[in-house]
């Protein structure tokens, strides 16, 4: 199986600039669309971390 992965990586030429730019655009778009939800999620996670840290 390891040999198969090595062959796969050798066969691929790598990503071009266009693919990288498209991936970045998609990620930025997703962040913009779900900004509120992501902010709430991160805030709730940090609140839980702080509460758990205070118990220690």
PDBQT receptor file of N, H, CA, C and O in Angstrom, charges set to zero:
ATOM      1  N   UNK A   1       0.823  -1.198   0.000  1.00  0.00    +0.000 N 
ATOM      2  CA  UNK A   1       0.000   0.000   0.000  1.00  0.00    +0.000 C 
ATOM      3  C   UNK A   1       0.867   1.262   0.000  1.00  0.00    +0.000 C 
ATOM      4  O   UNK A   1       0.563   2.237  -0.687  1.00  0.00    +0.000 OA
ATOM      5  N   UNK A   2       1.940   1.228   0.773  1.00  0.00    +0.000 N 
ATOM      6  H   UNK A   2       2.187   0.436   1.331  1.00  0.00    +0.000 HD
ATOM      7  CA  UNK A   2       2.848   2.369   0.822  1.00  0.00    +0.000 C 
ATOM      8  C   UNK A   2       3.467   2.625  -0.547  1.00  0.00    +0.000 C 
ATOM      9  O   UNK A   2       3.678   3.771  -0.944  1.00  0.00    +0.000 OA
ATOM     10  N   UNK A   3       3.751   1.553  -1.252  1.00  0.00    +0.000 N 
ATOM     11  H   UNK A   3       3.580   0.622  -0.930  1.00  0.00    +0.000 HD
ATOM     12  CA  UNK A   3       4.325   1.676  -2.588  1.00  0.00    +0.000 C 
ATOM     13  C   UNK A   3       3.337   2.369  -3.535  1.00  0.00    +0.000 C 
ATOM     14  O   UNK A   3       3.730   3.179  -4.374  1.00  0.00    +0.000 OA
ATOM     15  N   UNK A   4       2.056   2.039  -3.386  1.00  0.00    +0.000 N 
ATOM     16  H   UNK A   4       1.737   1.381  -2.705  1.00  0.00    +0.000 HD
ATOM     17  CA  UNK A   4       1.026   2.657  -4.212  1.00  0.00    +0.000 C 
ATOM     18  C   UNK A   4       0.969   4.161  -3.977  1.00  0.00    +0.000 C 
ATOM     19  O   UNK A   4       0.860   4.939  -4.924  1.00  0.00    +0.000 OA
ATOM     20  N   UNK A   5       1.043   4.569  -2.709  1.00  0.00    +0.000 N 
ATOM     21  H   UNK A   5       1.131   3.937  -1.939  1.00  0.00    +0.000 HD
ATOM     22  CA  UNK A   5       1.013   6.009  -2.399  1.00  0.00    +0.000 C 
ATOM     23  C   UNK A   5       2.236   6.716  -2.964  1.00  0.00    +0.000 C 
ATOM     24  O   UNK A   5       2.127   7.819  -3.499  1.00  0.00    +0.000 OA
ATOM     25  N   UNK A   6       3.388   6.092  -2.847  1.00  0.00    +0.000 N 
ATOM     26  H   UNK A   6       3.477   5.196  -2.412  1.00  0.00    +0.000 HD
ATOM     27  CA  UNK A   6       4.601   6.696  -3.384  1.00  0.00    +0.000 C 
ATOM     28  C   UNK A   6       4.491   6.884  -4.896  1.00  0.00    +0.000 C 
ATOM     29  O   UNK A   6       4.879   7.922  -5.433  1.00  0.00    +0.000 OA
ATOM     30  N   UNK A   7       3.959   5.869  -5.574  1.00  0.00    +0.000 N 
ATOM     31  H   UNK A   7       3.644   5.026  -5.138  1.00  0.00    +0.000 HD
ATOM     32  CA  UNK A   7       3.775   5.972  -7.025  1.00  0.00    +0.000 C 
ATOM     33  C   UNK A   7       2.780   7.073  -7.372  1.00  0.00    +0.000 C 
ATOM     34  O   UNK A   7       2.975   7.811  -8.338  1.00  0.00    +0.000 OA
ATOM     35  N   UNK A   8       1.714   7.181  -6.582  1.00  0.00    +0.000 N 
ATOM     36  H   UNK A   8       1.556   6.582  -5.797  1.00  0.00    +0.000 HD
ATOM     37  CA  UNK A   8       0.713   8.215  -6.833  1.00  0.00    +0.000 C 
ATOM     38  C   UNK A   8       1.341   9.601  -6.741  1.00  0.00    +0.000 C 
ATOM     39  O   UNK A   8       1.109  10.448  -7.605  1.00  0.00    +0.000 OA
ATOM     40  N   UNK A   9       2.139   9.838  -5.692  1.00  0.00    +0.000 N 
ATOM     41  H   UNK A   9       2.327   9.150  -4.990  1.00  0.00    +0.000 HD
ATOM     42  CA  UNK A   9       2.761  11.146  -5.524  1.00  0.00    +0.000 C 
ATOM     43  C   UNK A   9       3.766  11.434  -6.630  1.00  0.00    +0.000 C 
ATOM     44  O   UNK A   9       3.918  12.583  -7.046  1.00  0.00    +0.000 OA
ATOM     45  N   UNK A  10       4.453  10.398  -7.111  1.00  0.00    +0.000 N 
ATOM     46  H   UNK A  10       4.329   9.465  -6.773  1.00  0.00    +0.000 HD
ATOM     47  CA  UNK A  10       5.417  10.612  -8.189  1.00  0.00    +0.000 C 
ATOM     48  C   UNK A  10       4.719  10.905  -9.514  1.00  0.00    +0.000 C 
ATOM     49  O   UNK A  10       5.241  11.672 -10.323  1.00  0.00    +0.000 OA
ATOM     50  N   UNK A  11       3.555  10.312  -9.752  1.00  0.00    +0.000 N 
ATOM     51  H   UNK A  11       3.131   9.688  -9.095  1.00  0.00    +0.000 HD
ATOM     52  CA  UNK A  11       2.833  10.505 -11.006  1.00  0.00    +0.000 C 
ATOM     53  C   UNK A  11       2.254  11.905 -11.134  1.00  0.00    +0.000 C 
ATOM     54  O   UNK A  11       2.221  12.470 -12.227  1.00  0.00    +0.000 OA
ATOM     55  N   UNK A  12       1.804  12.457 -10.033  1.00  0.00    +0.000 N 
ATOM     56  H   UNK A  12       1.831  11.998  -9.145  1.00  0.00    +0.000 HD
ATOM     57  CA  UNK A  12       1.150  13.758 -10.085  1.00  0.00    +0.000 C 
ATOM     58  C   UNK A  12       2.179  14.858 -10.309  1.00  0.00    +0.000 C 
ATOM     59  O   UNK A  12       3.253  14.856  -9.708  1.00  0.00    +0.000 OA
ATOM     60  N   UNK A  13       1.832  15.791 -11.180  1.00  0.00    +0.000 N 
ATOM     61  H   UNK A  13       0.959  15.793 -11.668  1.00  0.00    +0.000 HD
ATOM     62  CA  UNK A  13       2.734  16.903 -11.468  1.00  0.00    +0.000 C 
ATOM     63  C   UNK A  13       2.653  17.998 -10.412  1.00  0.00    +0.000 C 
ATOM     64  O   UNK A  13       3.542  18.844 -10.323  1.00  0.00    +0.000 OA
ATOM     65  N   UNK A  14       1.617  17.985  -9.632  1.00  0.00    +0.000 N 
ATOM     66  H   UNK A  14       0.894  17.297  -9.704  1.00  0.00    +0.000 HD
ATOM     67  CA  UNK A  14       1.432  19.029  -8.637  1.00  0.00    +0.000 C 
ATOM     68  C   UNK A  14       0.334  19.979  -9.074  1.00  0.00    +0.000 C 
ATOM     69  O   UNK A  14      -0.190  19.894 -10.185  1.00  0.00    +0.000 OA
ATOM     70  N   UNK A  15       0.005  20.875  -8.178  1.00  0.00    +0.000 N 
ATOM     71  H   UNK A  15       0.430  20.943  -7.276  1.00  0.00    +0.000 HD
ATOM     72  CA  UNK A  15      -1.068  21.828  -8.465  1.00  0.00    +0.000 C 
ATOM     73  C   UNK A  15      -0.514  23.052  -9.172  1.00  0.00    +0.000 C 
ATOM     74  O   UNK A  15       0.595  23.515  -8.905  1.00  0.00    +0.000 OA
ATOM     75  N   UNK A  16      -1.318  23.544 -10.066  1.00  0.00    +0.000 N 
ATOM     76  H   UNK A  16      -2.219  23.168 -10.282  1.00  0.00    +0.000 HD
ATOM     77  CA  UNK A  16      -0.950  24.766 -10.745  1.00  0.00    +0.000 C 
ATOM     78  C   UNK A  16      -1.460  25.975  -9.990  1.00  0.00    +0.000 C 
ATOM     79  O   UNK A  16      -2.192  25.855  -9.008  1.00  0.00    +0.000 OA
ATOM     80  N   UNK A  17      -1.063  27.127 -10.459  1.00  0.00    +0.000 N 
ATOM     81  H   UNK A  17      -0.468  27.225 -11.257  1.00  0.00    +0.000 HD
ATOM     82  CA  UNK A  17      -1.456  28.370  -9.818  1.00  0.00    +0.000 C 
ATOM     83  C   UNK A  17      -2.969  28.558  -9.850  1.00  0.00    +0.000 C 
ATOM     84  O   UNK A  17      -3.555  29.043  -8.883  1.00  0.00    +0.000 OA
ATOM     85  N   UNK A  18      -3.595  28.181 -10.942  1.00  0.00    +0.000 N 
ATOM     86  H   UNK A  18      -3.118  27.787 -11.728  1.00  0.00    +0.000 HD
ATOM     87  CA  UNK A  18      -5.039  28.364 -11.079  1.00  0.00    +0.000 C 
ATOM     88  C   UNK A  18      -5.784  27.543 -10.036  1.00  0.00    +0.000 C 
ATOM     89  O   UNK A  18      -6.734  28.035  -9.427  1.00  0.00    +0.000 OA
ATOM     90  N   UNK A  19      -5.366  26.304  -9.824  1.00  0.00    +0.000 N 
ATOM     91  H   UNK A  19      -4.594  25.904 -10.319  1.00  0.00    +0.000 HD
ATOM     92  CA  UNK A  19      -6.034  25.456  -8.836  1.00  0.00    +0.000 C 
ATOM     93  C   UNK A  19      -5.893  26.031  -7.436  1.00  0.00    +0.000 C 
ATOM     94  O   UNK A  19      -6.854  26.044  -6.667  1.00  0.00    +0.000 OA
ATOM     95  N   UNK A  20      -4.700  26.504  -7.102  1.00  0.00    +0.000 N 
ATOM     96  H   UNK A  20      -3.919  26.493  -7.726  1.00  0.00    +0.000 HD
ATOM     97  CA  UNK A  20      -4.472  27.079  -5.778  1.00  0.00    +0.000 C 
ATOM     98  C   UNK A  20      -5.336  28.316  -5.575  1.00  0.00    +0.000 C 
ATOM     99  O   UNK A  20      -5.931  28.491  -4.512  1.00  0.00    +0.000 OA
ATOM    100  N   UNK A  21      -5.407  29.177  -6.593  1.00  0.00    +0.000 N 
ATOM    101  H   UNK A  21      -4.923  29.034  -7.456  1.00  0.00    +0.000 HD
ATOM    102  CA  UNK A  21      -6.229  30.383  -6.497  1.00  0.00    +0.000 C 
ATOM    103  C   UNK A  21      -7.697  30.007  -6.335  1.00  0.00    +0.000 C 
ATOM    104  O   UNK A  21      -8.405  30.632  -5.546  1.00  0.00    +0.000 OA
ATOM    105  N   UNK A  22      -8.164  29.004  -7.063  1.00  0.00    +0.000 N 
ATOM    106  H   UNK A  22      -7.588  28.497  -7.704  1.00  0.00    +0.000 HD
ATOM    107  CA  UNK A  22      -9.560  28.573  -6.933  1.00  0.00    +0.000 C 
ATOM    108  C   UNK A  22      -9.850  28.029  -5.538  1.00  0.00    +0.000 C 
ATOM    109  O   UNK A  22     -10.909  28.308  -4.975  1.00  0.00    +0.000 OA
ATOM    110  N   UNK A  23      -8.939  27.268  -4.985  1.00  0.00    +0.000 N 
ATOM    111  H   UNK A  23      -8.079  27.041  -5.443  1.00  0.00    +0.000 HD
ATOM    112  CA  UNK A  23      -9.129  26.744  -3.632  1.00  0.00    +0.000 C 
ATOM    113  C   UNK A  23      -9.199  27.890  -2.626  1.00  0.00    +0.000 C 
ATOM    114  O   UNK A  23     -10.047  27.880  -1.734  1.00  0.00    +0.000 OA
ATOM    115  N   UNK A  24      -8.323  28.864  -2.763  1.00  0.00    +0.000 N 
ATOM    116  H   UNK A  24      -7.634  28.871  -3.488  1.00  0.00    +0.000 HD
ATOM    117  CA  UNK A  24      -8.332  30.012  -1.854  1.00  0.00    +0.000 C 
ATOM    118  C   UNK A  24      -9.629  30.781  -1.983  1.00  0.00    +0.000 C 
ATOM    119  O   UNK A  24     -10.204  31.183  -0.971  1.00  0.00    +0.000 OA
ATOM    120  N   UNK A  25     -10.107  30.999  -3.200  1.00  0.00    +0.000 N 
ATOM    121  H   UNK A  25      -9.640  30.672  -4.022  1.00  0.00    +0.000 HD
ATOM    122  CA  UNK A  25     -11.365  31.720  -3.416  1.00  0.00    +0.000 C 
ATOM    123  C   UNK A  25     -12.530  30.975  -2.777  1.00  0.00    +0.000 C 
ATOM    124  O   UNK A  25     -13.390  31.592  -2.148  1.00  0.00    +0.000 OA
ATOM    125  N   UNK A  26     -12.566  29.670  -2.929  1.00  0.00    +0.000 N 
ATOM    126  H   UNK A  26     -11.867  29.169  -3.440  1.00  0.00    +0.000 HD
ATOM    127  CA  UNK A  26     -13.644  28.875  -2.330  1.00  0.00    +0.000 C 
ATOM    128  C   UNK A  26     -13.591  28.966  -0.809  1.00  0.00    +0.000 C 
ATOM    129  O   UNK A  26     -14.624  29.143  -0.163  1.00  0.00    +0.000 OA
ATOM    130  N   UNK A  27     -12.399  28.846  -0.233  1.00  0.00    +0.000 N 
ATOM    131  H   UNK A  27     -11.560  28.702  -0.757  1.00  0.00    +0.000 HD
ATOM    132  CA  UNK A  27     -12.272  28.936   1.226  1.00  0.00    +0.000 C 
ATOM    133  C   UNK A  27     -12.693  30.302   1.753  1.00  0.00    +0.000 C 
ATOM    134  O   UNK A  27     -13.391  30.391   2.762  1.00  0.00    +0.000 OA
ATOM    135  N   UNK A  28     -12.276  31.357   1.082  1.00  0.00    +0.000 N 
ATOM    136  H   UNK A  28     -11.709  31.285   0.262  1.00  0.00    +0.000 HD
ATOM    137  CA  UNK A  28     -12.660  32.707   1.507  1.00  0.00    +0.000 C 
ATOM    138  C   UNK A  28     -14.166  32.884   1.388  1.00  0.00    +0.000 C 
ATOM    139  O   UNK A  28     -14.790  33.487   2.261  1.00  0.00    +0.000 OA
ATOM    140  N   UNK A  29     -14.751  32.368   0.325  1.00  0.00    +0.000 N 
ATOM    141  H   UNK A  29     -14.244  31.878  -0.384  1.00  0.00    +0.000 HD
ATOM    142  CA  UNK A  29     -16.201  32.464   0.148  1.00  0.00    +0.000 C 
ATOM    143  C   UNK A  29     -16.943  31.738   1.264  1.00  0.00    +0.000 C 
ATOM    144  O   UNK A  29     -17.922  32.253   1.802  1.00  0.00    +0.000 OA
ATOM    145  N   UNK A  30     -16.480  30.553   1.608  1.00  0.00    +0.000 N 
ATOM    146  H   UNK A  30     -15.684  30.134   1.171  1.00  0.00    +0.000 HD
ATOM    147  CA  UNK A  30     -17.117  29.789   2.688  1.00  0.00    +0.000 C 
ATOM    148  C   UNK A  30     -17.015  30.525   4.014  1.00  0.00    +0.000 C 
ATOM    149  O   UNK A  30     -17.971  30.544   4.789  1.00  0.00    +0.000 OA
ATOM    150  N   UNK A  31     -15.870  31.126   4.279  1.00  0.00    +0.000 N 
ATOM    151  H   UNK A  31     -15.093  31.111   3.650  1.00  0.00    +0.000 HD
ATOM    152  CA  UNK A  31     -15.708  31.888   5.516  1.00  0.00    +0.000 C 
ATOM    153  C   UNK A  31     -16.660  33.073   5.531  1.00  0.00    +0.000 C 
ATOM    154  O   UNK A  31     -17.266  33.366   6.562  1.00  0.00    +0.000 OA
ATOM    155  N   UNK A  32     -16.799  33.754   4.409  1.00  0.00    +0.000 N 
ATOM    156  H   UNK A  32     -16.307  33.516   3.572  1.00  0.00    +0.000 HD
ATOM    157  CA  UNK A  32     -17.695  34.906   4.344  1.00  0.00    +0.000 C 
ATOM    158  C   UNK A  32     -19.153  34.484   4.531  1.00  0.00    +0.000 C 
ATOM    159  O   UNK A  32     -19.921  35.174   5.201  1.00  0.00    +0.000 OA
ATOM    160  N   UNK A  33     -19.525  33.367   3.947  1.00  0.00    +0.000 N 
ATOM    161  H   UNK A  33     -18.900  32.807   3.402  1.00  0.00    +0.000 HD
ATOM    162  CA  UNK A  33     -20.908  32.895   4.041  1.00  0.00    +0.000 C 
ATOM    163  C   UNK A  33     -21.235  32.469   5.468  1.00  0.00    +0.000 C 
ATOM    164  O   UNK A  33     -22.304  32.793   5.984  1.00  0.00    +0.000 OA
ATOM    165  N   UNK A  34     -20.324  31.748   6.102  1.00  0.00    +0.000 N 
ATOM    166  H   UNK A  34     -19.455  31.485   5.683  1.00  0.00    +0.000 HD
ATOM    167  CA  UNK A  34     -20.589  31.187   7.426  1.00  0.00    +0.000 C 
ATOM    168  C   UNK A  34     -19.885  31.943   8.543  1.00  0.00    +0.000 C 
ATOM    169  O   UNK A  34     -19.592  31.363   9.588  1.00  0.00    +0.000 OA
ATOM    170  N   UNK A  35     -19.607  33.228   8.339  1.00  0.00    +0.000 N 
ATOM    171  H   UNK A  35     -19.845  33.699   7.489  1.00  0.00    +0.000 HD
ATOM    172  CA  UNK A  35     -18.848  34.012   9.309  1.00  0.00    +0.000 C 
ATOM    173  C   UNK A  35     -19.523  34.034  10.677  1.00  0.00    +0.000 C 
ATOM    174  O   UNK A  35     -18.866  33.800  11.691  1.00  0.00    +0.000 OA
ATOM    175  N   UNK A  36     -20.824  34.312  10.720  1.00  0.00    +0.000 N 
ATOM    176  H   UNK A  36     -21.359  34.502   9.896  1.00  0.00    +0.000 HD
ATOM    177  CA  UNK A  36     -21.527  34.375  12.003  1.00  0.00    +0.000 C 
ATOM    178  C   UNK A  36     -21.487  33.044  12.729  1.00  0.00    +0.000 C 
ATOM    179  O   UNK A  36     -21.195  32.987  13.924  1.00  0.00    +0.000 OA
ATOM    180  N   UNK A  37     -21.780  31.977  12.006  1.00  0.00    +0.000 N 
ATOM    181  H   UNK A  37     -22.016  32.023  11.035  1.00  0.00    +0.000 HD
ATOM    182  CA  UNK A  37     -21.795  30.657  12.625  1.00  0.00    +0.000 C 
ATOM    183  C   UNK A  37     -20.402  30.277  13.137  1.00  0.00    +0.000 C 
ATOM    184  O   UNK A  37     -20.267  29.715  14.224  1.00  0.00    +0.000 OA
ATOM    185  N   UNK A  38     -19.371  30.585  12.347  1.00  0.00    +0.000 N 
ATOM    186  H   UNK A  38     -19.481  31.041  11.464  1.00  0.00    +0.000 HD
ATOM    187  CA  UNK A  38     -18.013  30.266  12.770  1.00  0.00    +0.000 C 
ATOM    188  C   UNK A  38     -17.613  31.075  14.004  1.00  0.00    +0.000 C 
ATOM    189  O   UNK A  38     -16.960  30.555  14.909  1.00  0.00    +0.000 OA
ATOM    190  N   UNK A  39     -18.006  32.345  14.034  1.00  0.00    +0.000 N 
ATOM    191  H   UNK A  39     -18.536  32.767  13.298  1.00  0.00    +0.000 HD
ATOM    192  CA  UNK A  39     -17.691  33.188  15.180  1.00  0.00    +0.000 C 
ATOM    193  C   UNK A  39     -18.358  32.655  16.437  1.00  0.00    +0.000 C 
ATOM    194  O   UNK A  39     -17.723  32.567  17.488  1.00  0.00    +0.000 OA
ATOM    195  N   UNK A  40     -19.628  32.302  16.338  1.00  0.00    +0.000 N 
ATOM    196  H   UNK A  40     -20.143  32.374  15.484  1.00  0.00    +0.000 HD
ATOM    197  CA  UNK A  40     -20.345  31.753  17.493  1.00  0.00    +0.000 C 
ATOM    198  C   UNK A  40     -19.713  30.446  17.958  1.00  0.00    +0.000 C 
ATOM    199  O   UNK A  40     -19.563  30.216  19.158  1.00  0.00    +0.000 OA
ATOM    200  N   UNK A  41     -19.346  29.597  17.012  1.00  0.00    +0.000 N 
ATOM    201  H   UNK A  41     -19.468  29.784  16.037  1.00  0.00    +0.000 HD
ATOM    202  CA  UNK A  41     -18.733  28.319  17.350  1.00  0.00    +0.000 C 
ATOM    203  C   UNK A  41     -17.413  28.518  18.091  1.00  0.00    +0.000 C 
ATOM    204  O   UNK A  41     -17.176  27.887  19.121  1.00  0.00    +0.000 OA
ATOM    205  N   UNK A  42     -16.564  29.384  17.574  1.00  0.00    +0.000 N 
ATOM    206  H   UNK A  42     -16.756  29.897  16.737  1.00  0.00    +0.000 HD
ATOM    207  CA  UNK A  42     -15.261  29.635  18.193  1.00  0.00    +0.000 C 
ATOM    208  C   UNK A  42     -15.446  30.248  19.585  1.00  0.00    +0.000 C 
ATOM    209  O   UNK A  42     -14.746  29.873  20.525  1.00  0.00    +0.000 OA
ATOM    210  N   UNK A  43     -16.383  31.186  19.718  1.00  0.00    +0.000 N 
ATOM    211  H   UNK A  43     -16.952  31.491  18.954  1.00  0.00    +0.000 HD
ATOM    212  CA  UNK A  43     -16.629  31.803  21.016  1.00  0.00    +0.000 C 
ATOM    213  C   UNK A  43     -17.106  30.769  22.033  1.00  0.00    +0.000 C 
ATOM    214  O   UNK A  43     -16.658  30.776  23.180  1.00  0.00    +0.000 OA
ATOM    215  N   UNK A  44     -18.007  29.885  21.624  1.00  0.00    +0.000 N 
ATOM    216  H   UNK A  44     -18.371  29.879  20.693  1.00  0.00    +0.000 HD
ATOM    217  CA  UNK A  44     -18.499  28.875  22.559  1.00  0.00    +0.000 C 
ATOM    218  C   UNK A  44     -17.395  27.900  22.957  1.00  0.00    +0.000 C 
ATOM    219  O   UNK A  44     -17.335  27.457  24.104  1.00  0.00    +0.000 OA
ATOM    220  N   UNK A  45     -16.531  27.572  22.017  1.00  0.00    +0.000 N 
ATOM    221  H   UNK A  45     -16.579  27.933  21.085  1.00  0.00    +0.000 HD
ATOM    222  CA  UNK A  45     -15.410  26.676  22.332  1.00  0.00    +0.000 C 
ATOM    223  C   UNK A  45     -14.483  27.335  23.349  1.00  0.00    +0.000 C 
ATOM    224  O   UNK A  45     -14.058  26.688  24.306  1.00  0.00    +0.000 OA
ATOM    225  N   UNK A  46     -14.166  28.615  23.152  1.00  0.00    +0.000 N 
ATOM    226  H   UNK A  46     -14.511  29.141  22.374  1.00  0.00    +0.000 HD
ATOM    227  CA  UNK A  46     -13.285  29.296  24.086  1.00  0.00    +0.000 C 
ATOM    228  C   UNK A  46     -13.938  29.461  25.457  1.00  0.00    +0.000 C 
ATOM    229  O   UNK A  46     -13.253  29.386  26.477  1.00  0.00    +0.000 OA
ATOM    230  N   UNK A  47     -15.247  29.684  25.496  1.00  0.00    +0.000 N 
ATOM    231  H   UNK A  47     -15.804  29.745  24.667  1.00  0.00    +0.000 HD
ATOM    232  CA  UNK A  47     -15.946  29.771  26.782  1.00  0.00    +0.000 C 
ATOM    233  C   UNK A  47     -15.834  28.444  27.535  1.00  0.00    +0.000 C 
ATOM    234  O   UNK A  47     -15.598  28.433  28.743  1.00  0.00    +0.000 OA
ATOM    235  N   UNK A  48     -16.002  27.337  26.828  1.00  0.00    +0.000 N 
ATOM    236  H   UNK A  48     -16.193  27.346  25.847  1.00  0.00    +0.000 HD
ATOM    237  CA  UNK A  48     -15.887  26.025  27.460  1.00  0.00    +0.000 C 
ATOM    238  C   UNK A  48     -14.460  25.787  27.960  1.00  0.00    +0.000 C 
ATOM    239  O   UNK A  48     -14.259  25.229  29.039  1.00  0.00    +0.000 OA
ATOM    240  N   UNK A  49     -13.487  26.208  27.178  1.00  0.00    +0.000 N 
ATOM    241  H   UNK A  49     -13.650  26.661  26.301  1.00  0.00    +0.000 HD
ATOM    242  CA  UNK A  49     -12.091  26.042  27.586  1.00  0.00    +0.000 C 
ATOM    243  C   UNK A  49     -11.814  26.827  28.855  1.00  0.00    +0.000 C 
ATOM    244  O   UNK A  49     -11.170  26.321  29.774  1.00  0.00    +0.000 OA
ATOM    245  N   UNK A  50     -12.299  28.064  28.911  1.00  0.00    +0.000 N 
ATOM    246  H   UNK A  50     -12.823  28.475  28.164  1.00  0.00    +0.000 HD
ATOM    247  CA  UNK A  50     -12.082  28.895  30.089  1.00  0.00    +0.000 C 
ATOM    248  C   UNK A  50     -12.764  28.292  31.304  1.00  0.00    +0.000 C 
ATOM    249  O   UNK A  50     -12.175  28.255  32.384  1.00  0.00    +0.000 OA
ATOM    250  N   UNK A  51     -13.995  27.820  31.150  1.00  0.00    +0.000 N 
ATOM    251  H   UNK A  51     -14.474  27.850  30.273  1.00  0.00    +0.000 HD
ATOM    252  CA  UNK A  51     -14.708  27.206  32.260  1.00  0.00    +0.000 C 
ATOM    253  C   UNK A  51     -13.990  25.961  32.754  1.00  0.00    +0.000 C 
ATOM    254  O   UNK A  51     -13.879  25.746  33.961  1.00  0.00    +0.000 OA
ATOM    255  N   UNK A  52     -13.504  25.145  31.838  1.00  0.00    +0.000 N 
ATOM    256  H   UNK A  52     -13.595  25.320  30.858  1.00  0.00    +0.000 HD
ATOM    257  CA  UNK A  52     -12.797  23.930  32.231  1.00  0.00    +0.000 C 
ATOM    258  C   UNK A  52     -11.451  24.272  32.876  1.00  0.00    +0.000 C 
ATOM    259  O   UNK A  52     -11.018  23.583  33.800  1.00  0.00    +0.000 OA
ATOM    260  N   UNK A  53     -10.801  25.309  32.407  1.00  0.00    +0.000 N 
ATOM    261  H   UNK A  53     -11.153  25.869  31.657  1.00  0.00    +0.000 HD
ATOM    262  CA  UNK A  53      -9.520  25.709  32.989  1.00  0.00    +0.000 C 
ATOM    263  C   UNK A  53      -9.703  26.232  34.405  1.00  0.00    +0.000 C 
ATOM    264  O   UNK A  53      -8.832  26.035  35.252  1.00  0.00    +0.000 OA
ATOM    265  N   UNK A  54     -10.821  26.895  34.676  1.00  0.00    +0.000 N 
ATOM    266  H   UNK A  54     -11.529  27.056  33.988  1.00  0.00    +0.000 HD
ATOM    267  CA  UNK A  54     -11.085  27.412  36.016  1.00  0.00    +0.000 C 
ATOM    268  C   UNK A  54     -11.349  26.282  37.006  1.00  0.00    +0.000 C 
ATOM    269  O   UNK A  54     -11.140  26.459  38.207  1.00  0.00    +0.000 OA
ATOM    270  N   UNK A  55     -11.798  25.141  36.533  1.00  0.00    +0.000 N 
ATOM    271  H   UNK A  55     -11.967  24.998  35.558  1.00  0.00    +0.000 HD
ATOM    272  CA  UNK A  55     -12.077  24.000  37.415  1.00  0.00    +0.000 C 
ATOM    273  C   UNK A  55     -10.782  23.326  37.875  1.00  0.00    +0.000 C 
ATOM    274  O   UNK A  55     -10.750  22.671  38.917  1.00  0.00    +0.000 OA
ATOM    275  N   UNK A  56      -9.741  23.491  37.103  1.00  0.00    +0.000 N 
ATOM    276  H   UNK A  56      -9.767  24.023  36.256  1.00  0.00    +0.000 HD
ATOM    277  CA  UNK A  56      -8.483  22.803  37.425  1.00  0.00    +0.000 C 
ATOM    278  C   UNK A  56      -7.783  23.473  38.562  1.00  0.00    +0.000 C 
ATOM    279  O   UNK A  56      -6.708  23.033  38.971  1.00  0.00    +0.000 OA
TER     280      UNK A  56
